Amino acid sequence: MDRSEYLREIKENIEYPFLCQQFNADDVDEVVGLMADVMCSTQSTVRIGGENIPLPQVQARFYRLDYSLMVYVFECLRRNTTQVRNIRAYLLTTLFNAPLTMNNHYQAEVQHDFCLLYTSDAADDLIGVD
């Protein structure tokens, strides 16, 4: 496949028009371009999280990325408050890890919110505890 075919396939997989409605289109285009670079790579490995991962493994993981995973990726990028020195490496790592971390991330957020609810004075008021 050539780059334009990869771009078309990636955009279809991630529901590109909807993603661009929710997030900055330029940001989405940058990430899509980075994903296409990986899909077109002729290298045998890709550096992810400080390790050389076989290209087919990275490509397979990128094929799993869909709209919900991309929303998760962009939300994580929005929440990041630390300085990123190598944005390309950071994005590659975030994209690669997204399919393995999204469910646990949202589960942890739910548990955190429930913990706050059930340990606060407001929760006591809701259930009628004096």
Secondary structure, DSSP 8 states (H G I E B T S, - for coil): --HHHHHHHHHHHTTHHHHHHHS-HHHHHHHHHHHHHHHH--SSEEEETTEEEEHHHHHHHHHT--HHHHHHHHHHHHH--S--S-HHHHHHHHHHHHHHHHHHHHHHHHHHHHHHHHHSHHHHHHHT--
